[in-house]
């Protein structure tokens, strides 16, 4: 009898171990614990400028002015590769670092520290994961008020960049503050999804395309709707930037309770990029005749080749060498994402999703947002009204730019001048979410 009990115990422990491993596929991300200058675009290598005392990098013998040339045998050839290997750092696992010091190699295995996870007073915080139909396992972070019963929820869909949606200790910025306030002040369950290759997620954000990102968001929302503490009739989607254009699609697919769209666009990406280039030319002091000439000769052919003819930027420039001077994107990437991302986006009818909405819609646009046009937002309202939609609001926030910052002018934002944080923006968003869910 005792041997049977012992065998039973061994089986149970084995099963628990297996389930635990299955539930913990993702390792915890890490950081360099140093200030490092990215490759300059002329030669490979990232230069250590400062290094934290007692950091794993310091203990392994690396010093300021060392030039990191390889990470796990990957040559740090340019800024994009540096970003990818930096996002790929994982705590409690060995990473092979090769650097140059006075033209001689220094090499060591470094075991980096895992980043501290978020903690919020009065909230339960769950680090979980979902796997999309592409087989990529991605980190989700769910926060919920520490109370019993089913609760309303917000799904946060971020922009296109490869920046994290995690507010780990020490991280700052207006977008980070927006997330912190949404989590801490809304009184709702909040779900965030890390893109492939970002945070703890598997994959490579610099190579992940639009459809791959979209499948990750779909997997996360499906998962959220299985949570026993979530009122599935009261889930609101809050989309920022690119996420704002995806919000109507996800609301329609998953029968969500409302759409909050922050910094959105309506037209095709081809139209959108041409409008951005026109605004940039204005900021740069070109007169209208110069703008027309440059749009016709350079920017229209450049984006037509990439978005309509489905070529890389390099392929377009090879055919029209005069475009090289005006192409500030890399050979096959734009804003850190592959050209395939935008080519897929060009072919998806996101504008048509607004026509199908029958849930409340709230749109926030900054009057100094030079990335997204005012006319696009007004077009959305016209489409909603034309289709008999009853509950929608467009709020144009004075002085707000595309990055949750108050500026003196759109040009001030374009030139990278420091702006101000205004908590009124996130308070408005929280109020909308609470209104939509009856909180």
Secondary structure by P-SEA (a helix, b strand, c coil): caaaaaaaaaaaaaaaaaaaaaaccccbbbcccbbbbcccccbbbbbbccccccccccccccccccccccccccccccaaaaaaaaaaccccbbbbbbbbcccbbbbbbbbccccbbbbbccbbbbbccccccccbbbbbbbbbcccccbbbbbbbbbcccccccccccccccaaaaaaaaaaccccbbbbbbbcccccccccccccccaaaaaaaaaaaaaaaaacccccccbbbbbbccccccaaaaaaaaccccbbbbcccccccaaaaaaaaaaaaaaaacccaaaaaaaaaccaaaaaaacccccccaaaaaaacccccccccccccccccccaaaaaaaaacaaaaaaaacccbbbbbbbcccccccaaaaaaaaaaaaaacccbbbbbbbccccccccccccaaaaaaccbbbbbaaaaaaaaaaaaaaacc
